Amino acid sequence: MNFDKETFAANLRAARAKLDITQDEFARRAGISKDAVVKYESGEGYIPGADKIMSICRVAHISPNELMGWEEVA
């Protein structure tokens, strides 16, 4: 499975919008910097590590597969 920055960015923006919180608040809850959230959401950021992905998923209430746009494997 490949990392697609555009899919990741779109899914992160959608998840944050669903929560109706700011980038600042999302970053605080996830324990990451606002700058990282801005870059992730723009598709310009670096590839986040597994720890960051799991923090984002915990706050967004979605699975890593949902965040990354990967299909669930049965």
Buried (B, 14 or more C-beta within 10 A) or exposed (E): EEEBBEBBBBBBBBBBEEBEBEBEBBBBBBEBEBEBBBBBBEBEBEEBEEEBBBBBBEBBEBEEEBBBBBEEEE
